[in-house]
Amino acid sequence: MAFVQLSPIFLSLLFALLSLSVAAQTSRNIITPGSSLTAGKDRSSFCTSTSDEFAFGFKQIEEDGFLLAIWFNKIPETTVVWSANGQKLAPKGSKVELTSNGWFHLVDPEGKQIWNANPLGKIAYAAMLDYGNFVLFGHDFQKLWQSFARPTDTILPGQVLKEPAKLVSRYLETNYSPGRFQFKLQTDGNLVLYTTNFPKDEVNSPYWSTQVLDTARFSLNFNLSGYIFLSADNGTIISIISSNAPSTQDFYQRAVLDYDGVFRHYIYPKSDSSSTGKWSIVSVTPLDICLQVTEKTGSGACGWNSYCTVNEAIKSCHCPRGYSFIDPRDVMKGCKQDFVSQSCDQTSLETDLFDFDEMPSTDWPESDYEHFQSVTEDWCRQECLEDCFCSSIFFRDGECWKKKKPLSNGRKHNSIGGKALIKIRKDYSPLSPDDIDQKTDQSTLIIIGSTLLSGSVFLNFLLLIAACLVAYRFGQNNSKVNKNVQFISNMNLRSFSYKELKEATHGFTEELGRGAFSIVYKGFLPDIPGNLIAVKKLHMFNGSDKEFEVEVSAIGRTHHRNLVQLLGFCNEGEHRLLVYEFMSRGTLANFLFEDQRPTWHQRMQIAIGIAKGLLYLHEECNTRIIHCDIKPQNVLLDDFYTAKISDFGIAKLLKIDQSVTTTAIRGTKGYVAAEWFKNQPITLKVDVYSFGVLLLELVCCRKNFDMNVEDEYKMVLIDWAYDCFHYRRLDPLVEDDEEAQIDMKRVEEYVKISIWCIQENPSTRPTMKQVVQMLEGFMDVSNPPDLPSFTSE
């Protein structure tokens, strides 16, 4: 074989060309001086990161409107994570360019500037990095400007926000102008969600916060493990915002202050990035924005005259009967009245022309202008009918509130109780969507019938066949929709086979814990985020298969960061098993009583977390749940020591009789309320009692009953704690705890809350909502009743 001799000059040229080719392949994420991206020019309108997962450039939003943005490049669904010109879209032909003199800006086709980065220094080049950060670098590789430091409404894994920083929601889902909500990391260390004084870009009212107030510097972190948390500069984690996400290696992740004011943590499986996958929600903050937003000078979570509901973490705005949306595309503009208002002419108040539309558990709490007590509903109705300024009333338990327009802060929730009565004209009767559909169907039938009667026999025959085919297809589509709805409603829980769980637990060998009605085993499933699970085998269930699945489904619909998540179940033959997320730190009992003492701050956060979990079970989930067995053994801790309540709903699931007899007592000695032993109904307040005992254990870092203490009068914790409070000598409760001794004011507050919770009379105990407000400092804690009304177990 003959070999061709290549000259040294040719070899040098060849290597140079190869180098240029490699450089071209590895620098697709780089913008160099003198280069630009142009809106509307296909591939030259954006550049991508080296992994191709993120893109920077122009995204078409309208027919001739382009957004300079960063987005997930491998996901078919447009998902923008940062934008420069949301208030003013750029026309086709606009350019973002890095000039030869180191200036980076966006200009329209005529060269007029729309936006500029304005970095401190001359830019050497720009780069789209793999974590979704677009960076302008100086000649010394120093970061002069970066999108991570100037977020819009989204943060990504690897992003850290330093105080003061903020996220601003979009105006609408498809409108990137600044909206009505802000998420601010303040200079005092507090992380706060605010409504804005829209259309001005300034905060109005807070509706959620971490309640961290400190002179130290803080940052909001979204780490590569999928955790979102507030931390101090020394690395101490102050507050966990979201902690249930799977690995970022397998899922794309983002956290967004959505246009509806809810901060949501989303994930998207990378394996579905080339298909039609969807973003899934990991966590939401706050859980129910409808109840959280109550502002004196704004319309609330929804617009004026509307009301707000939350279902499966999705906020919806609605108009009451007699009103309709001003702009259905932007429900935050509110609802307009669709009938003529009542006359204020004293000679004819038109009271006979108006009536009320009842709306249970609905209220507009900031629209009151008169309040009456010890009245009947009929009296309240008549009072509003005779007042031309009264647009609606709210009636509950003998109290009547008259409301004026525009109605604000509307919300509908079971915890509200009572009823709203909206005043409307008697002759107002618009067609509902069902009426419209029915009328359309009737019109269609009339048209078909007329055609059949007026046409030829052959044409009529063809039309009849066509009508039957349309009806058949319509029925098939409805059937498919119903099946999909049923599938979606059940998709949050997985049905396991007994064989599957037996293999996952290696034959139920590694026991995590046991109780009177179950044993919990550790398991491994490769397709579960984190791979580890906890499998609870139930010993007794007297109901049918259907009853079991109904009760399990009710538990599965609960979603709260302070509840252990139910992943699935097994209902096969005699086997009844529940599959939960695995909690790496074990039980609170082990953490509190056996391991090294938790810090005072950790115990405070755990107490607040448990209280919030109980509040959700009592008032915020679809079906109110009484836990019946709150104790440290039924509180589990995750990697970051977030408290999560377990075993909620088990009492109903096991069909245990909850009568007032002593043979049917649910709970654990020392945590059981007095009404279990008396002829009294079992209510939510039994959990309040148990929480009071648990709160004392957290404060004192000891068990509620301890026979090993030196002084006999200290054996029963609640007796000893009350004595200490009664004689104003709380130091002995935390005598070995330096952190708690520095914070004696809070110690006293928590002891007082505990004593309120363990009152013998259930009606004297606070609700869990009041407990949360007291623990977080939003409600003053008065002194509990004196010793005569105090009883111990």
C-alpha positions in Angstrom: 0.0 0.0 0.0 1.4 3.4 -0.9 1.5 6.2 1.6 1.2 9.9 0.6 3.7 12.2 2.2 2.0 15.3 3.7 4.0 18.5 4.1 4.4 20.2 7.5 2.5 23.3 6.2 -0.5 21.2 5.2 -0.5 19.4 8.5 -0.5 22.7 10.4 -3.5 24.0 8.3 -5.3 20.7 8.9 -4.9 20.9 12.7 -5.9 24.6 12.6 -9.2 23.7 10.8 -9.9 20.9 13.2 -9.3 23.3 16.2 -11.7 25.8 14.6 -14.3 23.0 14.1 -14.0 21.9 17.8 -14.2 25.5 19.0 -17.3 26.0 16.9 -18.9 22.9 18.5 -18.0 23.9 22.1 -18.8 27.6 21.9 -22.5 27.5 20.8 -23.2 29.0 24.2 -20.9 32.0 23.7 -21.7 35.5 22.4 -18.6 37.4 21.4 -18.1 41.2 20.8 -19.5 42.3 17.5 -22.1 39.4 17.4 -25.9 39.5 17.9 -29.1 37.5 18.0 -32.0 38.6 15.8 -35.8 38.2 16.7 -37.6 36.1 14.1 -34.5 34.6 12.4 -35.0 31.0 13.4 -31.7 29.4 14.7 -29.9 32.8 14.8 -32.5 34.1 17.3 -31.1 32.2 20.3 -28.1 30.4 21.7 -28.0 27.3 23.9 -26.0 26.0 26.8 -23.5 23.3 26.1 -25.9 20.7 27.5 -28.6 22.1 25.2 -31.0 22.1 28.2 -31.4 25.9 28.3 -31.6 28.6 25.6 -31.1 32.4 25.7 -32.6 34.6 23.0 -35.9 35.6 21.5 -39.2 33.7 22.2 -42.2 34.7 20.1 -45.1 35.6 22.3 -47.4 37.4 19.9 -47.7 37.7 16.1 -45.1 40.5 16.1 -43.9 40.4 19.7 -40.8 38.8 21.0 -39.5 38.2 24.5 -35.8 38.3 25.3 -35.7 35.3 27.6 -34.2 32.1 29.0 -36.2 28.9 28.7 -36.0 25.1 29.0 -34.8 24.1 25.5 -35.6 20.4 25.6 -39.2 20.7 26.8 -41.9 21.0 24.1 -44.0 23.2 26.3 -42.7 26.7 26.4 -41.3 27.3 29.9 -39.7 30.7 30.3 -37.5 31.1 33.5 -36.2 34.6 33.0 -37.2 37.6 30.8 -35.8 41.1 30.1 -38.6 42.9 28.3 -41.9 41.6 29.7 -43.4 45.1 29.8 -42.4 45.9 26.2 -42.2 43.1 23.7 -39.6 43.5 20.9 -40.8 43.6 17.2 -39.5 41.2 14.6 -36.0 42.2 13.5 -35.0 43.5 16.9 -31.4 42.5 18.1 -29.7 41.8 21.3 -26.0 42.5 20.7 -22.7 42.6 22.4 -21.0 45.6 20.8 -17.3 45.8 20.1 -16.9 48.3 22.9 -18.4 45.9 25.5 -22.0 47.1 25.7 -24.8 44.5 25.9 -28.3 45.7 25.0 -31.6 45.0 23.2 -32.6 47.4 20.3 -35.6 47.5 18.0 -35.1 47.4 14.1 -34.5 51.1 14.1 -31.7 50.9 16.7 -33.8 52.3 19.6 -32.8 50.7 22.9 -35.5 48.6 24.7 -33.3 47.1 27.4 -29.7 46.9 28.6 -27.8 44.9 31.1 -25.8 47.8 32.4 -22.9 45.8 34.0 -20.1 47.4 36.0 -17.2 46.9 33.6 -16.4 46.2 30.0 -17.8 42.9 28.7 -15.5 40.4 27.1 -18.1 37.8 26.2 -21.5 36.4 27.2 -22.4 32.8 27.9 -25.5 30.6 28.5 -24.5 28.2 31.3 -25.8 24.7 31.9 -27.8 25.6 35.1 -29.9 28.2 33.3 -27.7 31.2 34.3 -26.9 33.7 31.5 -23.6 35.5 32.4 -21.7 38.5 31.1 -18.0 38.0 31.8 -15.2 40.6 32.0 -11.7 40.0 30.5 -10.5 38.5 33.8 -13.4 36.0 33.7 -15.1 38.0 36.5 -19.0 37.8 36.4 -20.0 41.4 35.7 -23.8 40.5 35.3 -25.9 37.4 35.6 -29.5 36.5 35.3 -29.4 34.5 38.5 -28.8 37.7 40.4 -31.7 39.5 38.7 -34.6 37.0 38.6 -38.0 37.8 37.3 -40.6 35.2 38.6 -38.5 32.0 38.7 -35.6 30.4 40.6 -33.7 27.3 39.4 -31.6 24.6 41.1 -28.1 26.1 41.9 -29.5 29.6 42.3 -29.0 31.7 45.5 -30.8 34.9 46.2 -29.1 37.4 48.5 -31.0 40.0 50.5 -32.5 42.3 49.4 -33.9 40.3 46.4 -37.4 39.7 45.1 -39.5 37.7 42.6 -42.4 39.4 40.8 -45.2 37.4 39.4 -46.3 37.8 35.8 -49.4 39.8 35.0 -51.0 36.7 33.4 -49.7 33.2 32.5 -49.0 34.4 29.0 -48.3 38.1 29.8 -44.8 38.6 31.2 -45.4 42.2 32.5 -45.0 42.6 36.3 -48.1 41.3 38.1 -49.9 41.7 41.4 -47.6 39.6 43.8 -44.1 39.8 45.1 -41.8 37.3 47.0 -39.2 39.4 48.9 -36.1 38.4 50.9 -35.9 41.5 53.1 -32.9 43.1 54.8 -34.4 42.0 58.2 -34.0 38.3 57.1 -37.7 37.7 56.7 -38.9 36.0 53.5 -42.4 37.4 52.7 -45.1 37.1 50.1 -46.9 40.4 49.4 -49.7 41.6 47.3 -48.7 44.7 45.3 -50.2 48.1 45.1 -51.0 47.3 41.5 -50.3 48.8 39.0 -47.5 50.4 41.0 -44.6 48.0 41.6 -44.6 48.3 45.4 -45.7 46.0 48.2 -49.2 46.3 49.8 -50.1 43.5 52.3 -48.1 40.4 53.4 -50.0 37.1 53.2 -47.2 34.6 54.2 -43.7 34.8 55.7 -41.0 32.7 57.4 -41.2 34.9 60.5 -37.5 35.2 60.6 -36.4 38.5 62.0 -32.6 39.0 62.6 -29.8 41.4 61.9 -27.7 38.5 60.3 -27.5 38.2 56.6 -29.7 35.6 54.9 -30.1 34.0 51.5 -32.7 31.9 49.7 -31.2 28.7 48.3 -32.4 26.3 45.7 -29.8 23.6 45.9 -29.0 20.9 43.4 -30.7 18.3 45.6 -34.0 20.0 45.0 -34.4 21.7 48.4 -35.5 25.3 48.7 -34.6 26.9 52.1 -33.6 30.1 53.9 -30.2 30.0 55.4 -27.8 32.3 57.3 -24.4 33.2 56.0 -22.8 30.7 58.4 -24.7 27.9 56.6 -27.4 27.4 59.3 -30.7 26.4 57.7 -33.4 28.7 59.1 -36.5 27.7 57.3 -37.4 25.0 54.7 -39.7 26.1 51.9 -39.8 22.9 49.9 -38.1 19.6 50.5 -40.0 16.8 48.8 -38.5 17.0 45.3 -36.7 14.1 43.6 -33.2 14.3 42.2 -32.3 17.0 39.7 -30.4 14.4 37.8 -33.7 12.8 36.7 -36.0 15.9 36.8 -35.9 19.4 35.5 -37.0 21.7 38.4 -38.1 25.3 38.8 -39.8 27.3 41.5 -42.1 30.1 40.4 -44.1 32.9 41.9 -47.1 32.2 39.7 -49.3 34.9 38.4 -52.0 33.9 40.9 -49.7 34.7 43.8 -48.8 31.1 44.8 -45.1 30.1 45.0 -45.0 26.6 43.5 -42.1 24.1 43.1 -42.4 22.2 39.8 -40.7 19.1 38.4 -40.6 17.6 34.9 -39.1 14.1 34.2 -36.2 14.4 31.8 -37.2 11.1 30.3 -40.3 12.8 29.0 -38.6 15.9 27.7 -39.1 14.8 24.1 -42.7 13.8 24.5 -45.8 15.6 25.7 -45.0 15.4 29.4 -46.3 17.9 32.0 -44.9 19.8 34.9 -45.9 18.4 38.3 -46.3 20.3 41.5 -44.0 19.3 44.4 -45.1 22.0 46.9 -47.2 25.1 47.2 -46.8 28.2 49.4 -49.2 29.1 50.9 -51.4 26.1 50.8 -54.6 28.2 50.6 -54.0 31.7 49.3 -57.7 32.4 49.4 -57.7 32.3 53.2 -54.3 33.9 53.6 -54.8 37.2 51.6 -56.9 39.6 53.7 -56.0 43.2 52.9 -57.6 46.5 53.9 -56.9 48.3 50.7 -57.0 45.6 48.0 -59.4 43.2 46.4 -57.8 40.0 47.8 -56.6 36.9 46.1 -59.1 37.5 43.4 -60.7 40.6 41.9 -63.4 42.9 43.2 -66.8 41.3 43.6 -65.4 37.8 43.0 -64.6 35.0 45.4 -61.7 32.6 45.6 -61.4 28.8 46.0 -58.5 26.4 46.0 -58.7 22.8 44.8 -55.6 20.5 44.4 -53.3 23.6 44.9 -55.0 25.4 42.1 -56.6 28.8 42.8 -59.8 29.7 41.0 -61.8 32.9 40.9 -65.5 33.0 40.5 -68.3 35.5 40.2 -71.5 35.2 42.4 -74.8 34.9 40.7 -75.8 38.2 39.1 -72.2 39.2 38.3 -69.9 38.3 35.5 -66.1 38.8 34.8 -65.1 42.2 33.4 -62.5 40.4 31.4 -62.5 36.6 31.4 -58.9 36.6 30.3 -57.9 38.5 33.4 -60.1 37.4 36.2 -58.2 39.6 38.7 -60.0 42.6 37.2 -63.0 41.3 39.1 -66.7 41.0 38.4 -69.3 43.5 37.2 -72.9 43.6 38.3 -75.3 42.4 35.6 -78.5 44.0 36.9 -79.8 47.4 37.8 -79.0 48.4 41.4 -81.7 49.0 44.0 -83.1 52.5 44.0 -82.3 54.8 47.0 -85.5 56.9 46.4 -87.2 56.8 49.8 -90.6 56.8 48.2 -89.8 53.5 46.5 -87.0 51.3 47.9 -88.1 48.5 45.5 -87.7 46.0 48.3 -90.3 43.7 46.6 -88.1 43.5 43.5 -85.0 42.0 45.2 -84.2 38.7 46.9 -81.1 36.9 48.0 -78.9 34.1 46.5 -77.5 31.9 49.2 -73.8 31.0 49.2 -72.7 28.7 52.1 -69.3 29.1 53.7 -68.5 32.2 51.6 -67.5 35.6 52.8 -66.0 39.0 51.8 -64.5 39.9 55.2 -63.2 43.3 54.4 -66.4 44.8 53.0 -68.4 45.1 56.2 -69.9 48.4 57.2 -72.4 47.3 59.9 -72.5 44.5 62.4 -75.4 43.2 64.4 -75.5 40.5 67.1 -78.3 38.3 68.6 -80.5 38.7 65.5 -82.3 36.2 63.2 -81.5 35.6 59.6 -85.0 37.0 58.6 -84.2 40.2 60.5 -80.8 40.4 58.7 -82.4 39.9 55.3 -85.0 42.6 55.8 -82.4 45.0 57.1 -80.4 44.6 53.9 -83.5 44.9 51.7 -84.4 48.2 53.3 -80.8 49.5 52.9 -80.1 50.5 49.2 -76.3 50.6 50.0 -76.4 47.0 51.2 -75.1 44.7 48.4 -75.0 41.5 50.5 -75.0 40.1 54.0 -73.1 37.5 55.9 -75.0 35.6 58.6 -73.5 33.1 61.1 -74.7 32.0 64.6 -77.0 35.0 65.2 -74.6 37.6 63.9 -75.2 39.7 60.8 -72.7 41.7 58.8 -73.9 44.1 56.1 -71.5 44.6 53.1 -70.9 47.4 50.6 -69.6 47.3 47.0 -67.2 46.6 45.7 -66.9 43.4 47.6 -63.3 42.5 48.5 -61.2 39.5 49.7 -63.9 37.0 48.7 -63.3 33.4 49.6 -65.3 30.1 49.9 -64.1 27.5 52.4 -65.7 25.0 54.7 -63.9 26.5 57.7 -65.8 29.8 57.2 -69.2 28.4 58.1 -72.3 30.6 57.9 -73.6 31.9 54.6 -73.3 34.9 52.3 -76.6 36.3 50.9 -76.1 38.2 47.7 -78.8 40.7 46.9 -80.1 40.4 43.3 -83.2 41.3 41.4 -85.9 38.6 41.4 -86.3 38.8 37.6 -82.5 38.2 37.0 -82.2 34.7 35.4 -79.2 34.4 33.1 -78.6 31.0 31.4 -76.1 28.8 33.2 -73.4 27.0 31.1 -75.6 23.8 31.4 -78.6 25.7 30.2 -76.6 27.0 27.3 -75.5 23.5 26.4 -79.0 22.2 26.7 -80.4 25.0 24.6 -77.7 24.4 21.9 -78.5 20.7 21.9 -82.2 21.4 21.5 -81.6 23.9 18.7 -79.5 21.3 16.9 -82.3 18.8 17.2 -84.8 21.3 15.9 -82.6 22.1 12.9 -82.0 18.4 12.1 -85.7 17.7 12.5 -86.7 20.5 10.2 -84.3 19.4 7.6 -85.5 15.8 7.7 -89.1 17.0 7.4 -88.5 19.4 4.5 -85.9 17.4 2.4 -86.1 14.3 0.2 -86.4 10.8 1.7 -82.8 9.9 0.5 -81.3 13.2 1.9 -83.3 12.7 5.1 -81.9 9.1 5.4 -78.3 10.4 5.0 -78.9 13.1 7.5 -80.3 10.7 10.0 -77.3 8.4 9.7 -75.0 11.5 10.1 -76.9 12.6 13.2 -76.6 9.1 14.7 -72.8 9.0 14.0 -72.4 12.4 15.6 -74.4 11.3 18.6 -72.3 8.1 18.9 -69.0 10.0 18.7 -70.2 12.5 21.2 -71.2 9.7 23.6 -67.8 8.0 23.1 -66.0 11.3 23.8 -68.0 11.8 26.9 -67.2 8.3 28.0 -63.5 8.9 27.5 -63.6 12.2 29.4 -65.3 10.5 32.3 -62.7 7.7 32.3 -59.9 10.3 32.2 -61.5 12.2 35.1 -61.7 9.1 37.2 -58.1 8.2 36.3 -56.8 11.7 37.2 -58.7 11.7 40.5 -57.0 8.5 41.5 -53.6 8.9 40.0 -52.1 10.5 43.1 -52.1 7.0 44.8 -50.6 3.8 43.4 -52.2 0.4 43.9 -49.5 -2.1 44.8 -49.7 -5.9 44.8 -48.9 -7.8 47.9 -46.1 -9.6 46.0 -44.6 -6.3 45.0 -44.5 -5.0 48.6 -43.2 -8.3 49.9 -40.3 -8.1 47.5 -39.7 -4.4 48.2 -39.4 -5.1 51.9 -37.3 -8.3 51.5 -40.1 -10.4 53.0 -41.0 -7.8 55.6 -37.7 -8.2 57.5 -36.5 -4.7 58.5 -38.9 -3.3 61.0 -39.0 0.4 61.6 -41.6 0.5 64.3 -44.9 -1.0 65.6 -48.1 0.0 67.2 -51.3 -1.6 68.5 -52.8 -2.0 65.0 -49.8 -2.1 62.7 -46.1 -2.8 62.0 -44.0 -0.6 59.7 -41.2 -2.0 57.5 -38.5 -0.4 55.5 -38.7 -1.0 51.7 -36.9 -0.2 48.5 -38.6 0.6 45.1 -36.4 1.8 42.2 -39.1 3.8 40.6 -40.0 5.9 43.7 -38.2 9.2 44.2 -35.5 8.5 46.8 -36.1 4.8 46.3 -36.9 4.2 50.0 -40.4 3.6 51.3 -42.2 2.8 54.6 -44.8 0.0 54.4 -47.4 -0.2 57.2 -49.2 -3.6 57.6 -52.6 -3.1 59.2 -53.7 -5.8 61.6 -57.4 -5.1 61.5 -60.0 -3.7 59.1 -63.6 -4.7 59.5 -65.0 -2.9 56.4 -65.4 -3.9 52.8 -62.7 -3.5 50.0 -64.6 -0.5 48.7 -64.8 1.2 52.1 -61.0 0.7 52.5 -60.2 2.3 49.2 -62.6 5.2 49.9 -60.9 5.9 53.2 -57.4 5.5 51.7 -58.4 7.8 48.9 -59.5 10.4 51.4 -56.0 10.2 53.1 -54.3 10.3 49.8 -56.0 13.6 48.9 -54.2 15.3 51.8 -51.1 17.3 50.8 -49.2 19.3 53.3 -45.5 19.7 54.1 -46.1 18.7 57.7 -47.9 15.5 56.9 -46.2 12.2 55.9 -47.2 11.6 52.2 -49.2 8.5 51.4 -47.8 7.1 48.2 -50.1 4.1 47.7 -51.8 1.0 49.2 -52.4 -2.7 48.8 -55.9 -4.0 49.1 -55.5 -7.7 48.2 -57.4 -10.5 49.8 -56.8 -10.3 53.6 -53.9 -7.9 53.1 -54.3 -4.2 53.9 -51.1 -2.2 53.6 -50.2 1.5 53.3 -47.1 2.8 51.5 -45.6 6.0 52.8 -42.6 8.2 52.0 -39.5 7.2 54.0 -38.5 9.6 56.8 -34.8 9.4 57.3 -34.6 10.9 60.8 -37.1 8.6 62.3 -39.6 9.6 65.1 -39.6 12.7 67.1 -39.6 10.5 70.2 -36.1 9.2 69.3 -34.9 12.6 68.4 -36.3 14.3 71.5 -35.7 11.7 74.2 -32.9 9.3 73.1 -30.5 11.2 70.9 -28.5 14.4 71.6 -30.9 17.2 72.7 -32.3 19.1 69.7 -31.6 22.9 69.7 -34.2 25.3 71.0 -34.8 26.7 67.5 -35.3 23.2 66.1 -37.9 22.4 68.8 -39.7 25.6 68.1 -39.9 24.9 64.4 -41.0 21.3 65.1 -43.8 22.6 67.3 -45.0 25.1 64.7 -44.8 22.4 62.0 -46.9 19.9 64.0 -49.4 22.6 64.7 -49.7 23.6 61.1 -50.2 19.9 60.1 -53.0 19.6 62.6 -54.6 22.8 61.4 -54.6 21.4 57.9 -56.2 18.2 59.1 -58.8 20.1 61.1 -59.8 22.9 58.8 -58.1 23.0 55.4 -58.3 19.5 53.8 -61.4 18.3 51.9 -62.6 16.1 54.8 -61.9 17.1 58.4 -59.7 14.5 60.1 -59.4 14.0 63.9 -56.0 12.3 64.4 -56.9 10.9 67.9 -53.3 9.9 68.7 -50.9 12.8 68.6 -47.7 11.9 70.4 -43.9 12.0 69.6 -44.0 8.5 68.2 -46.5 9.6 65.5 -44.4 12.6 64.4 -41.6 11.8 61.9 -38.6 13.9 60.7 -37.1 14.3 57.3 -33.5 15.1 56.3 -33.9 18.7 57.4 -35.8 17.8 60.7 -39.1 19.0 59.2 -41.9 17.6 61.4 -44.4 15.5 59.6 -47.5 13.9 61.2 -48.1 10.2 60.5 -51.0 7.9 61.1 -53.7 10.5 60.4 -57.0 9.0 59.3 -56.0 5.6 60.7 -58.8 5.7 63.3 -61.5 5.9 60.7 -59.6 3.5 58.4 -59.6 0.8 61.1 -63.3 1.4 61.8 -62.5 1.7 65.6 -65.6 2.7 67.6 -65.1 6.3 68.8 -67.9 6.3 71.3 -67.6 7.9 74.8 -67.1 4.6 76.7 -63.7 3.9 78.2 -63.5 0.6 76.2 -63.3 2.6 73.0 -60.6 5.1 74.0 -58.3 6.0 71.2 -54.9 7.4 71.9 -52.0 6.9 74.3 -51.9 7.3 78.1 -50.7 10.7 79.0 -51.9 12.3 75.8 -55.6 11.5 76.1 -58.1 14.2 76.8 -60.7 14.0 79.6 -63.7 13.7 77.3 -62.6 10.2 76.3 -63.4 9.1 79.9 -66.7 11.0 80.1 -70.0 11.1 78.4 -68.9 13.8 76.0 -68.6 13.9 72.2 -65.2 13.4 70.6 -64.2 16.6 68.7 -61.2 18.2 67.1 -60.3 19.4 70.6 -58.9 16.0 71.6 -56.0 16.7 69.2 -55.6 20.1 70.8 -55.2 18.5 74.2 -52.6 16.0 72.9 -50.7 18.8 71.2 -50.6 20.7 74.5 -48.9 17.8 76.2 -46.5 17.3 73.2 -45.7 21.1 73.2 -44.6 20.8 76.9 -42.4 17.9 76.0 -40.8 20.0 73.3 -40.2 22.9 75.6 -38.8 20.8 78.5 -37.2 18.2 76.3 -38.5 15.3 78.4 -41.3 12.8 78.5 -44.7 13.7 79.9 -44.3 10.9 82.5 -40.9 10.0 83.8 -40.4 7.8 86.8 -36.6 8.3 86.8 -36.7 12.0 88.0 -35.3 12.7 91.4 -38.2 14.7 92.7 -41.5 12.8 92.7 -43.6 15.9 92.1 -41.8 16.3 88.7 -42.9 12.9 87.4 -46.1 14.2 85.7 -44.8 16.9 83.4 -48.1 18.8 83.0 -48.6 19.0 86.8 -45.0 20.2 87.3 -45.2 22.7 84.4 -48.4 24.2 85.8 -46.9 24.6 89.2 -43.9 26.3 87.8 -46.1 28.7 85.8 -48.4 29.3 88.8 -45.5 30.4 91.0 -43.8 32.2 88.1 -40.7 30.1 88.3 -40.2 28.7 84.8 -36.4 28.4 85.0 -36.5 24.8 86.4 -38.3 23.6 83.2 -35.3 24.5 81.1 -32.5 24.6 83.6 -30.0 22.6 81.5 -30.9 24.4 78.3 -28.8 27.6 77.7 -30.5 28.5 74.4 -34.0 28.3 76.0 -32.9 30.3 79.0 -31.9 33.2 76.7 -35.4 33.1 75.2 -37.4 32.9 78.5 -40.2 35.1 77.1 -40.9 32.6 74.4 -40.6 29.7 76.9 -43.3 31.4 79.0 -45.5 31.9 75.9 -45.2 28.3 74.9 -46.0 27.0 78.4 -49.1 29.2 78.5 -50.2 27.9 75.1 -49.7 24.4 76.4 -51.8 25.0 79.5 -54.6 26.5 77.4 -54.5 23.4 75.2 -54.8 20.9 78.1 -57.8 22.5 79.8 -60.4 20.0 81.0 -63.3 21.7 79.3 -62.9 21.2 75.5 -64.7 24.5 74.7 -62.0 26.4 76.7 -59.2 25.0 74.6 -58.2 27.1 71.5 -58.6 25.9 68.0 -55.4 24.8 66.1 -55.7 27.9 64.0 -55.4 30.0 67.2 -52.6 27.8 68.4 -50.6 28.4 65.2 -51.3 32.2 65.4 -50.1 32.2 69.1 -47.0 30.1 68.3 -46.0 32.4 65.5 -46.6 35.5 67.5 -49.6 36.8 65.5 -52.0 36.5 68.5 -51.4 37.5 72.1 -51.4 34.7 74.7 -53.4 35.6 77.7 -52.9 33.9 81.1 -54.6 30.5 81.3 -57.3 29.8 84.0 -56.1 29.4 87.5 -55.4 26.1 89.3 -59.1 25.2 90.2 -60.0 24.7 86.5 -56.8 22.8 85.8 -56.8 19.0 85.8 -54.1 16.5 84.9 -54.3 13.0 83.5 
